[in-house]
């Protein structure tokens, strides 16, 4: 009896294992196609036919279809009758190995514009005061800006700056300048270094509406504390990027 029961379950288990392996291969193929789209690209933005992709990567046509479905769900590609599978979204590269403002980082890809949503002094929340090395409840300048690249919403930036510097920012053109350049102009110092944390978070209702993204969609959250060259912390930012429009990259060296 136990042997019969084992044989009864053998076929469904084997089928489930095949489905799992095909799903694994589809995910792996999607990663490779996404990388190719981001780097070398596809001629005319059109992906090769499914059979060609399968031959190039050594996978079945079903695996190719599943991989393309994954990329379609991400909004990276879509199927166009008479054309095939085409790229419909571009991801812009944001380097993590240099300290630059968004307009400096993406200047080769178009025009960055800023919509100032709020700008004014607020009492610093305790974690903000601590990270900016200020007495608790000190006033800081709080600035929230929606940043667009070529008209498309790209990031929602919330910035805290000590008021002895931030007061001068209120007289500056925050719509057409990176804050980094303005800070260097106001302080007479170059920026030195920044501590960064990058993680995925779900878009809250406010962020989703402003970024024109689905509520609950994953966004890339970059938390960055920037210091002047003398070591003073001067800019604490919480930046929410649309993950479908940005890719983070950097060059890392293994320490010896």
Secondary structure per residue as TSV (DSSP state, phi and psi in degrees):
chain	resnum	aa	ss	phi	psi
A	1	X	-	360.0	-48.4
A	2	X	H	-59.2	-38.3
A	3	X	H	-64.3	-40.1
A	4	X	H	-64.6	-41.8
A	5	X	H	-63.5	-38.1
A	6	X	H	-62.8	-43.1
A	7	X	H	-66.0	-34.6
A	8	X	H	-61.6	-36.8
A	9	X	H	-89.2	-13.2
A	10	X	H	-62.0	-45.1
A	11	X	H	-64.6	-48.5
A	12	X	H	-61.3	-37.5
A	13	X	H	-64.8	-43.7
A	14	X	H	-62.8	-40.4
A	15	X	H	-64.6	-41.7
A	16	X	H	-63.6	-38.1
A	17	X	H	-65.9	-39.4
A	18	X	H	-64.6	-40.7
A	19	X	H	-63.6	-40.9
A	20	X	H	-64.7	-44.2
A	21	X	H	-63.7	-39.7
A	22	X	H	-65.5	-39.4
A	23	X	H	-64.6	-38.9
A	24	X	H	-62.2	-45.8
A	25	X	H	-64.2	-37.1
A	26	X	H	-63.7	-44.2
A	27	X	H	-62.7	-42.7
A	28	X	H	-64.5	-40.7
A	29	X	H	-66.1	-41.2
A	30	X	H	-58.5	-39.7
A	31	X	H	-61.3	-42.8
A	32	X	H	-68.6	-41.1
A	33	X	H	-67.5	-37.9
A	34	X	H	-63.1	-42.8
A	35	X	H	-62.4	-43.2
A	36	X	H	-63.6	-40.5
A	37	X	H	-62.1	-36.7
A	38	X	H	-78.2	-28.0
A	39	X	T	-105.8	-82.6
A	40	X	T	-77.4	-22.9
A	41	X	-	75.2	-177.9
A	42	X	-	-124.2	136.4
A	43	X	G	-54.1	124.3
A	44	X	G	68.4	9.3
A	45	X	G	74.5	13.6
A	46	X	B	-108.2	127.2
A	47	X	-	-75.6	153.6
A	48	X	-	-61.3	164.5
A	49	X	-	-62.4	155.8
A	50	X	H	-56.1	-41.5
A	51	X	H	-62.9	-38.5
A	52	X	H	-67.6	-42.4
A	53	X	H	-60.8	-44.9
A	54	X	H	-59.8	-42.1
A	55	X	H	-68.4	-41.0
A	56	X	H	-64.8	-36.6
A	57	X	H	-106.3	0.4
A	58	X	T	67.3	40.9
A	59	X	-	-130.3	166.2
A	60	X	-	-76.2	164.6
A	61	X	H	-66.1	-35.1
A	62	X	H	-61.2	-40.4
A	63	X	H	-63.8	-41.4
A	64	X	H	-60.4	-44.7
A	65	X	H	-63.1	-40.4
A	66	X	H	-65.3	-40.0
A	67	X	H	-63.7	-42.9
A	68	X	H	-66.7	-33.8
A	69	X	H	-62.3	-39.7
A	70	X	H	-62.4	-44.4
A	71	X	H	-68.6	-31.7
A	72	X	H	-67.7	-40.3
A	73	X	H	-63.1	-34.8
A	74	X	H	-71.8	-14.8
A	75	X	T	85.2	13.0
A	76	X	S	-82.9	-35.1
A	77	X	E	-132.9	165.8
A	78	X	E	-150.3	160.0
A	79	X	E	-93.1	126.0
A	80	X	E	-116.0	121.9
A	81	X	T	-54.9	133.2
A	82	X	T	80.9	-7.7
A	83	X	T	-117.1	-50.2
A	84	X	E	120.9	-154.8
A	85	X	E	-89.9	124.1
A	86	X	E	-125.0	153.2
A	87	X	E	-74.7	132.9
A	88	X	-	-122.3	-3.3
A	89	X	-	-138.8	142.9
A	90	X	-	-111.9	135.2
A	91	X	-	-101.1	131.8
A	92	X	E	-98.4	139.4
A	93	X	E	-80.1	131.0
A	94	X	E	-121.0	110.9
A	95	X	E	-73.5	145.6
A	96	X	S	-112.0	8.6
A	97	X	S	-108.9	6.3
A	98	X	S	-138.1	147.4
A	99	X	-	-92.2	98.8
A	100	X	-	-137.5	154.9
A	101	X	-	-76.0	168.6
A	102	X	H	-64.2	-42.1
A	103	X	H	-64.9	-37.0
A	104	X	H	-65.7	-41.8
A	105	X	H	-66.4	-40.1
A	106	X	T	-108.8	21.2
A	107	X	G	-62.1	-26.4
A	108	X	G	-77.9	-10.1
A	109	X	G	-109.8	-0.3
A	110	X	-	141.6	-161.7
A	111	X	-	-104.5	125.9
A	112	X	E	-94.2	125.9
A	113	X	E	-119.9	155.0
A	114	X	E	-125.5	129.0
A	115	X	E	-104.5	112.3
A	116	X	E	-78.4	114.5
A	117	X	E	-93.1	-38.1
A	118	X	E	-145.7	147.9
A	119	X	E	-160.3	110.4
A	120	X	E	179.6	167.7
A	121	X	E	-75.7	142.4
A	122	X	E	-141.7	154.1
A	123	X	E	-64.7	132.3
A	124	X	-	-70.8	123.8
A	125	X	-	-56.4	150.4
A	126	X	H	-51.6	-45.8
A	127	X	H	-63.8	-32.6
A	128	X	H	-70.1	-46.0
A	129	X	H	-59.9	-42.0
A	130	X	H	-63.6	-43.6
A	131	X	H	-74.4	-26.6
A	132	X	T	-91.2	6.1
A	133	X	T	58.5	45.0
A	134	X	-	-115.5	155.4
A	135	X	-	-61.1	146.4
A	136	X	T	-58.8	140.3
A	137	X	T	69.9	13.3
A	138	X	-	-62.2	153.6
A	139	X	E	-80.3	140.8
A	140	X	E	-130.9	157.2
A	141	X	E	-82.8	126.9
A	142	X	E	-111.2	122.1
A	143	X	E	-125.2	129.0
A	144	X	E	-119.4	127.1
A	145	X	E	-132.0	139.3
A	146	X	E	-93.1	125.6
A	147	X	E	-112.3	130.8
A	148	X	E	-118.0	147.4
A	149	X	E	-117.6	118.1
A	150	X	T	53.9	36.6
A	151	X	T	88.4	-12.2
A	152	X	E	-92.8	132.8
A	153	X	E	-58.9	129.1
A	154	X	E	-119.7	-43.2
A	155	X	E	-150.7	155.2
A	156	X	E	-118.7	114.0
A	157	X	E	-108.5	126.2
A	158	X	E	-113.6	121.1
A	159	X	E	-125.2	137.1
A	160	X	E	-119.2	130.0
A	161	X	E	-136.8	135.7
A	162	X	E	-54.4	142.5
A	163	X	H	-67.8	-25.8
A	164	X	H	-65.1	-22.4
A	165	X	H	-101.0	-41.7
A	166	X	H	-63.4	-30.3
A	167	X	H	-58.7	-37.9
A	168	X	H	-68.2	-29.6
A	169	X	H	-65.5	-28.2
A	170	X	T	-63.7	-22.0
A	171	X	T	-95.2	3.6
A	172	X	S	-99.4	165.5
A	173	X	-	-86.2	92.9
A	174	X	-	-79.1	-11.5
A	175	X	S	-80.3	-25.1
A	176	X	S	-124.1	13.7
A	177	X	S	-137.6	146.5
A	178	X	-	-69.0	140.5
A	179	X	H	-60.4	-35.4
A	180	X	H	-56.2	-46.9
A	181	X	H	-63.6	-39.5
A	182	X	H	-67.0	-39.0
A	183	X	H	-62.8	-42.2
A	184	X	H	-65.8	-36.7
A	185	X	H	-68.1	-42.6
A	186	X	H	-72.3	-37.7
A	187	X	H	-89.4	-17.5
A	188	X	S	72.2	13.4
A	189	X	S	-123.7	153.1
A	190	X	-	-80.9	152.0
A	191	X	E	-72.4	146.6
A	192	X	E	-105.7	-60.4
A	193	X	E	-151.1	170.4
A	194	X	E	-146.8	142.3
A	195	X	E	-94.9	129.4
A	196	X	E	-126.8	149.0
A	197	X	E	-134.0	132.3
A	198	X	E	-123.0	127.7
A	199	X	E	-151.3	163.4
A	200	X	E	-94.7	134.0
A	201	X	E	-132.8	159.9
A	202	X	E	-83.7	137.4
A	203	X	-	-69.7	124.8
A	204	X	-	-74.2	173.6
A	205	X	H	-59.2	-42.0
A	206	X	H	-65.4	-50.8
A	207	X	H	-61.2	-43.3
A	208	X	H	-61.4	-43.3
A	209	X	H	-65.2	-43.4
A	210	X	H	-68.6	-40.4
A	211	X	H	-84.1	-1.7
A	212	X	T	56.1	44.0
A	213	X	-	-117.8	157.8
A	214	X	-	-62.1	139.4
A	215	X	T	-61.5	133.5
A	216	X	T	88.2	-6.4
A	217	X	-	-65.2	149.6
A	218	X	E	-73.1	132.3
A	219	X	E	-123.9	155.9
A	220	X	E	-87.3	121.2
A	221	X	E	-102.0	116.7
A	222	X	E	-105.7	115.0
A	223	X	E	-100.9	124.5
A	224	X	E	-137.2	126.2
A	225	X	E	-111.4	112.6
A	226	X	E	-103.5	139.0
A	227	X	E	-113.4	148.4
A	228	X	E	-70.4	169.6
A	229	X	T	-65.4	-19.1
A	230	X	T	-85.3	2.0
A	231	X	S	97.0	-7.1
A	232	X	-	-72.2	129.3
A	233	X	E	-72.3	129.3
A	234	X	E	-131.6	-10.3
A	235	X	E	-152.7	113.2
A	236	X	E	-111.3	122.0
A	237	X	E	-125.0	145.6
A	238	X	E	-123.9	107.6
A	239	X	E	-113.9	122.3
A	240	X	E	-102.8	112.9
A	241	X	E	-98.3	142.3
A	242	X	E	-67.7	115.0
A	243	X	T	-65.3	-20.0
A	244	X	T	-86.0	0.6
A	245	X	T	-125.2	1.2
A	246	X	E	-139.9	147.9
A	247	X	E	-133.3	134.9
A	248	X	E	-96.5	136.7
A	249	X	E	-148.1	159.3
A	250	X	-	-166.8	168.9
A	251	X	-	-112.1	118.5
A	252	X	-	-110.7	145.3
A	253	X	-	-117.9	137.7
A	254	X	-	-78.8	124.0
A	255	X	-	-72.0	151.0
A	256	X	-	-115.1	360.0
